[in-house]
């Protein structure tokens, strides 16, 4: 598996196929990744990938509501492979 990078928080190596959180300029391993509850608490610390602007509370709530509607929870980590 190819190396994608190191977790910005703990420096763990992240490889293709592993779950991780992808930010604008950094990645975080699954253990260090933020949760949907973190986004709800601090929406401005997340960025809109299309505009590179901080998320508004309304944008964060819409993303969280969509996640919850699919059966997700606020404690779920925001990760993908």
C-alpha positions as CSV (number, residue, x, y, z in Angstrom):
1,X,0.0,0.0,0.0
2,X,1.3,3.4,-0.9
3,X,1.9,6.0,1.8
4,X,-0.5,9.0,1.7
5,X,1.2,11.0,4.4
6,X,1.5,11.3,8.1
7,X,-1.3,12.3,10.6
8,X,-1.0,16.0,11.3
9,X,-1.6,15.3,15.0
10,X,0.2,12.1,16.0
11,X,2.5,11.6,12.9
12,X,1.2,8.0,12.3
13,X,1.8,6.9,8.7
14,X,-1.4,6.7,6.7
15,X,-1.5,4.4,3.8
16,X,-3.9,3.8,0.9
17,X,-7.0,1.8,2.0
18,X,-6.9,3.0,5.6
19,X,-9.6,5.3,7.0
20,X,-8.5,8.9,7.4
21,X,-9.8,12.5,7.5
22,X,-8.8,14.7,4.6
23,X,-8.5,18.4,5.3
24,X,-7.6,21.2,2.8
25,X,-3.8,20.8,3.4
26,X,-3.5,18.0,5.8
27,X,-4.7,14.5,6.8
28,X,-5.5,12.9,10.1
29,X,-5.6,9.2,11.1
30,X,-8.9,7.6,12.1
31,X,-8.0,8.0,15.8
32,X,-7.3,11.7,15.5
33,X,-10.0,12.5,13.0
34,X,-12.7,14.9,14.1
35,X,-16.3,13.7,14.7
36,X,-19.5,15.2,13.4
37,X,-20.0,16.6,16.9
38,X,-16.7,18.4,16.6
39,X,-18.0,20.1,13.4
40,X,-21.2,21.0,15.2
41,X,-19.3,22.6,18.1
42,X,-16.7,24.4,15.9
43,X,-18.0,24.8,12.3
44,X,-15.5,27.6,11.5
45,X,-12.6,25.2,12.0
46,X,-13.8,23.2,8.9
47,X,-13.4,24.4,5.3
48,X,-15.7,24.4,2.3
49,X,-13.7,22.5,-0.3
50,X,-15.2,24.4,-3.1
51,X,-14.6,27.9,-1.8
52,X,-11.8,27.3,0.8
53,X,-13.9,29.4,3.2
54,X,-14.7,28.4,6.8
55,X,-18.0,26.6,7.1
56,X,-20.9,28.6,8.4
57,X,-23.0,27.1,11.2
58,X,-25.8,26.6,8.6
59,X,-23.5,24.7,6.3
60,X,-22.2,22.5,9.1
61,X,-25.7,21.8,10.4
62,X,-26.8,20.8,6.8
63,X,-23.9,18.3,6.5
64,X,-24.6,16.9,10.0
65,X,-28.3,16.6,9.4
66,X,-27.6,14.7,6.2
67,X,-25.3,12.4,8.1
68,X,-27.8,11.8,10.9
69,X,-30.6,11.2,8.4
70,X,-28.5,8.3,7.0
71,X,-28.4,6.7,10.4
72,X,-25.1,8.3,11.5
73,X,-24.3,9.7,15.0
74,X,-22.5,12.8,16.2
75,X,-19.8,10.6,17.6
76,X,-18.9,9.2,14.2
77,X,-15.5,10.1,12.9
78,X,-15.3,12.1,9.6
79,X,-13.2,9.6,7.7
80,X,-13.0,7.9,4.3
81,X,-10.6,5.5,2.6
